[in-house]
Amino acid sequence: MNKTQERKDFHKYLLIDKNGNPVPLPEDKIIVLNFMAYSCNSCMKEIPVMKKIIQEPEFKNKFQIIAMVIDSERGDLSDPIFPIYPNHKQNFVRFPVPGTPTTYIITPKGKKLVTIYGAVTEENFRKFLREALKKAEK
């Protein structure tokens, strides 16, 4: 396969991992797409916050977190609540990341509902999730 074919294939998928494989996304949930770095303290601190809030009754079964790590070739899929995939730079075309953490709350088809620059707190993450739910209903 030549480079042109590879590049065309990338556009078929909403997200790809560092090897060009499609990242599996749920079709029945809103996606919290978190671009993070292992070397980023704010990123590491917001992981337990996001995991806690996403499991609250108001949000449980409505959202799926997908994390893309940008400073490592190593993902971590051991946690189904916060799976981490190694990022491919092609994802930045659709989802620009000016710094980490950057989070997009998107529909399964990739429509951006909310964009969050910087780390979330429990309070503002709940607000962003509620905003995404309202926009997704429209």
C-alpha positions as CSV (number, residue, x, y, z in Angstrom):
1,M,0.0,0.0,0.0
2,N,1.4,3.4,-0.9
3,K,1.3,6.5,1.2
4,T,-1.5,8.1,-0.7
5,Q,-3.8,5.0,-0.1
6,E,-2.8,5.0,3.6
7,R,-3.7,8.6,3.9
8,K,-7.1,8.1,2.2
9,D,-7.9,5.2,4.6
10,F,-7.3,7.4,7.6
11,H,-10.2,9.7,6.6
12,K,-12.6,6.7,6.8
13,Y,-12.1,6.6,10.6
14,L,-12.9,9.2,13.2
15,L,-9.8,8.3,15.3
16,I,-6.8,6.2,14.6
17,D,-4.0,4.8,16.9
18,K,-0.3,5.3,16.2
19,N,-0.2,2.3,13.9
20,G,-3.1,3.6,11.8
21,N,-5.7,1.2,13.2
22,P,-9.2,2.6,13.9
23,V,-10.0,3.2,17.5
24,P,-13.2,1.4,18.4
25,L,-15.9,3.9,19.3
26,P,-19.4,3.2,20.7
27,E,-22.3,4.0,18.5
28,D,-24.8,4.5,21.3
29,K,-22.9,6.9,23.6
30,I,-21.5,10.4,23.6
31,I,-17.7,10.2,23.5
32,V,-15.4,12.1,25.8
33,L,-12.2,12.3,23.7
34,N,-9.3,13.3,26.0
35,F,-5.9,14.2,24.5
36,M,-3.4,13.7,27.3
37,A,0.3,13.2,28.1
38,Y,1.9,11.0,30.7
39,S,4.3,13.8,31.4
40,C,1.4,16.3,32.1
41,N,0.6,16.6,35.8
42,S,-2.8,18.2,35.1
43,C,-3.7,15.3,32.7
44,M,-2.8,12.7,35.4
45,K,-4.8,14.6,38.1
46,E,-8.0,14.8,36.0
47,I,-8.2,11.1,35.2
48,P,-9.7,10.1,38.5
49,V,-12.0,13.1,38.4
50,M,-13.3,12.1,34.9
51,K,-13.6,8.5,35.9
52,K,-15.6,9.4,39.1
53,I,-18.0,11.8,37.4
54,I,-18.6,9.6,34.3
55,Q,-19.9,6.8,36.6
56,E,-22.4,9.0,38.4
57,P,-26.1,7.9,37.8
58,E,-26.8,11.1,35.7
59,F,-24.0,10.2,33.2
60,K,-23.5,6.5,33.5
61,N,-24.2,4.6,30.3
62,K,-24.5,7.8,28.3
63,F,-20.8,8.6,27.8
64,Q,-17.6,6.7,27.0
65,I,-14.1,8.2,27.7
66,I,-11.5,7.6,25.0
67,A,-8.0,8.9,25.8
68,M,-5.3,9.5,23.3
69,V,-1.8,9.8,24.7
70,I,0.5,12.1,22.7
71,D,3.8,11.7,24.4
72,S,4.2,8.0,24.3
73,E,4.0,5.0,22.0
74,R,2.4,3.1,24.9
75,G,-1.3,3.0,25.5
76,D,-3.1,1.3,28.4
77,L,-6.4,-0.5,27.6
78,S,-6.6,-2.2,30.9
79,D,-9.2,0.2,32.3
80,P,-12.5,0.0,30.4
81,I,-13.6,3.3,31.9
82,F,-10.5,5.2,30.8
83,P,-8.9,3.4,27.9
84,I,-5.7,5.1,26.6
85,Y,-4.6,4.7,23.0
86,P,-1.3,5.9,21.6
87,N,-2.2,8.8,19.3
88,H,-1.5,9.2,15.6
89,K,-0.8,12.8,14.4
90,Q,-3.5,12.5,11.8
91,N,-6.1,12.9,14.6
92,F,-4.9,16.5,15.1
93,V,-6.4,17.4,11.7
94,R,-9.9,16.8,13.0
95,F,-9.1,17.5,16.6
96,P,-6.5,20.3,17.1
97,V,-4.6,20.0,20.4
98,P,-3.0,23.3,21.4
99,G,-1.9,21.8,24.8
100,T,-2.7,19.0,27.2
101,P,-5.1,18.2,28.4
102,T,-7.6,19.0,25.6
103,T,-10.9,17.3,25.6
104,Y,-13.6,17.1,23.0
105,I,-17.1,15.8,23.8
106,I,-18.4,14.4,20.5
107,T,-21.2,12.4,19.0
108,P,-20.4,8.9,17.6
109,K,-20.2,10.5,14.2
110,G,-17.6,13.1,15.3
111,K,-19.7,16.2,15.7
112,K,-18.1,18.4,18.4
113,L,-20.5,19.2,21.2
114,V,-18.1,20.7,23.7
115,T,-14.4,21.6,23.6
116,I,-12.4,21.8,26.9
117,Y,-8.9,23.3,27.1
118,G,-7.1,22.5,30.3
119,A,-8.0,20.1,33.2
120,V,-11.5,19.7,34.5
121,T,-12.8,19.9,38.1
122,E,-15.7,17.8,39.3
123,E,-18.0,20.8,39.1
124,N,-17.1,22.0,35.6
125,F,-16.9,18.5,34.1
126,R,-20.5,17.9,35.2
127,K,-21.5,21.2,33.6
128,F,-19.7,20.2,30.3
129,L,-21.4,16.8,30.3
130,R,-24.8,18.3,30.8
131,E,-24.1,20.8,28.1
132,A,-23.1,18.0,25.7
133,L,-26.3,16.0,26.6
134,K,-28.5,19.1,25.8
135,K,-26.7,19.7,22.4
136,A,-26.9,16.0,21.5
137,E,-30.7,16.0,22.0
138,K,-31.2,18.7,19.5
